[in-house]
């Protein structure tokens, strides 16, 4: 982080004041994503925030860590239609995965419309993806190709790549397989 900001180190130890000054002097948003990977890094964050600089650092983590002054915002899973009975477009629109699918589909195909004819196929497309936002986004980005019924016929539950490599995303987000593999690699043997 210090190297990216051009903050120089004092000897072997980086000065927290220097790092905090480097952060405050720039207009940036520092987000520490998947913080659970940085086992034992809580003291670093505590020390950084204790410098007295006006820093706010959003942190995402699968685990809760103890830090005074933190605010926790739980992120529940997206709601997902679990039954084929929810075929009517009006009812289907109440599910968050469908809302995300439609929003992302319209980003690539502005004329994308959910009809009663495509509603069942769209719900069926979302269901095997487990309501995972990244998976839903990847599938929806293909909305300008086959319509949802044709997409369902082509869905492979072994999770092949759904899109070409998006250049603005980390490699772990290029395909569903790499996203799952990256998460799987974070687990210890007992969790696997």
N, C-alpha and C positions, 0 to 999 in steps of 0.2 A: 504494500500500500504506500509506504513512504517513498519507495523508488518511483512509483507511478506519479506521485505528487511532486517529485523533485526535491523532497526533504532529505537533507544530508544527516548522516548518523554521527553521533559524537562517540568516537571510540568503537567499542563493540556493542554498545547499548544505544538504541534510539531514544532520544529525549521525547517523552510524551508531550511536553510543552511544545517542542518543535513540530511534532506531528499535529497536535491540536491547532497550532497557529497555521500550519499548512492547509488544514481543512477549513478553518474559519476564513482565511484570506481568499478563498475561491468560492465562487457561486456553484455549489454542487450538492447533490443529494447522495450521501453515503448510505448505501443499503448493504447490510451484511446478510446475504441469503444463505440458507441451509447452514446456519451457524452451528448446528449439532455436529457437523463434520470437524469443527475446530475444537476438539476435545481439550479441555483445560484452558481455553482462551477467555473465559469469563473475567479473570483478573486483568487482562489487557483492556477489555471493554470498560471495566470499573475504573481503571487508572486513567483511561482516555477521557471518560466523562467527568472524572474528578478534577480535571485541570482547571475547571472554572470557566472554560470557554463556552459560548452559547451553542452547544452542539446537540442536535437531536438525531439519533441514528435508528432508523427502522431496521429491525432484525427479524428474519424469518427463521423458525426452528420447529422441528418436530418434537423437541423436548422443551420443557419449561426450565428456565434457569432463574436463580434467585438474584435479584438486583433491585435495590431500593429505588423507588421512583419510576420503575418500569410500568408500562401500561400494556395489558395483554388484550389482544383482539383475536378470539378464536375464529377460525375459518372452517365452518362445517362443509361437508361434501355437497356438491350440487345435487339438487333434486332430480330424480330420474323416473320416467314412466316405467313401471314394472309389469304392466299388463297391456295386452293388445286391445283391451276394452276402451282405452283412452285414445280413440281415433279421431274424434271430432277436433277440428282445428282449435276451437275456442278452449277446450279443456287441455289440449296438448300445450298450448302457449303458456300455461301456468308453471310448467317445469323449467327449471333453470338451464338444464342441458340443452333443451330445445331453443330457449331464448338465445343462448350462446351460439348454437349451430346456425340459427337464422341470422343473427347479427354478423357472424363471420362469413356466412354464405353471401350476404348482401354486399360485403366488402369486395368480393371478387365478381359478383354478378348482381348489380344493383336491382335488376328486375326479378330477383328470386322471390317467389311467393309460395307460401304453404297453402296447399289446397287439401280438401278431404281425400283426394286421390293419392297425394304424396305424404300425408301425415303419418300413416301407419309405417310406411317405409322409412321415413325420417326417424321415428321413434325406434324402429328396429335397428337402424344404423347407429343410434346413440347407445342403445342398451349394451351391446357387446364391448363397447369401449369403456364401460364401467363408470361413466360420468366423469372421467378424467378430463379436466379442461384442456390440457395440451392435446390429448387424443381427439377431442371434439373439434378443436381448432384445425388440426391437420385434416380431418375428414371434411370439414366445411370448406376448407380452401380449395377442395376439388369440386365444389358445387357447380362450377362453370363447365365441367366435363359431363359425366353422366348424370341424369336426374337421379334422385334418391332411390327409386326402385332398382335401377341398373347398378347403382353403387352397392346396394345391399347384396346383389348377386355376386359382386366382385370382392366383397369383404373376405379377407383371409384371417382367420382367428389366430394365425401364428404371428401376427403383427409385422407385416412387411412395411417398408418405407411407404408413407402415403404421399409424400411430396418430394420435390427436388430439394437440394440443400438450401435452406434460407440463410443468406450470408450474414444477416444481422442477429443471429442466435448462436448460443454456444453449441459446440458439436454434440453435447449430450441431448440437445433438443431437436436434432435434425430428423430423427425418426423415432417412432414409438419404441422400437427395439432398443435404441441407444438410451432413451429415457428410462425404460425399465431396467436395462442393464446397469446404468449408472446408479439407480436407486438400490438395486440388488447388491451391487458391490459395496454399498455402504453398510450392509447388514453383517453382523458377525455370524459365525457358523451356526450357532444355536438358533438365531432368528431366521436363517435361510431354511 
